[in-house]
């Protein structure tokens, strides 16, 4: 995903840029904030997500992140677990 800015500059968003503003309280403390390794957070089913799991391990909002994913139907790695449309598929 690429965001087009007014000055024709292209910027790849970080994972926390993708989080809804209505749920932004606390996300500023997310360990993944600013992480440039986008692919690690959205692995293919056969792909290892150890990198994302390690980042999540020390995150102060890990539990809230996983709850957010389940509640809002997210896919990818959230709270150290892999989700598919809000259902945890790999703990």
ChimeraX attribute file (.defattr): number of C-alpha atoms within 10 A of each C-alpha:
attribute: neighborCount
match mode: 1-to-1
recipient: residues
	/A:1	9
	/A:2	8
	/A:3	11
	/A:4	11
	/A:5	9
	/A:6	7
	/A:7	6
	/A:8	8
	/A:9	8
	/A:10	11
	/A:11	11
	/A:12	12
	/A:13	15
	/A:14	16
	/A:15	18
	/A:16	17
	/A:17	13
	/A:18	9
	/A:19	12
	/A:20	8
	/A:21	10
	/A:22	6
	/A:23	9
	/A:24	11
	/A:25	8
	/A:26	11
	/A:27	18
	/A:28	12
	/A:29	11
	/A:30	19
	/A:31	19
	/A:32	20
	/A:33	13
	/A:34	14
	/A:35	15
	/A:36	12
	/A:37	13
	/A:38	16
	/A:39	12
	/A:40	18
	/A:41	22
	/A:42	19
	/A:43	16
	/A:44	11
	/A:45	11
	/A:46	6
	/A:47	9
	/A:48	11
	/A:49	21
	/A:50	12
	/A:51	12
	/A:52	26
	/A:53	19
	/A:54	12
	/A:55	16
	/A:56	22
	/A:57	13
	/A:58	12
	/A:59	16
	/A:60	15
	/A:61	17
	/A:62	19
	/A:63	13
	/A:64	14
	/A:65	21
	/A:66	20
	/A:67	14
	/A:68	17
	/A:69	23
	/A:70	18
	/A:71	12
	/A:72	11
	/A:73	14
	/A:74	18
	/A:75	19
	/A:76	23
	/A:77	25
	/A:78	26
	/A:79	25
	/A:80	25
	/A:81	20
	/A:82	26
	/A:83	22
	/A:84	17
	/A:85	15
	/A:86	19
	/A:87	15
	/A:88	19
	/A:89	14
	/A:90	12
	/A:91	10
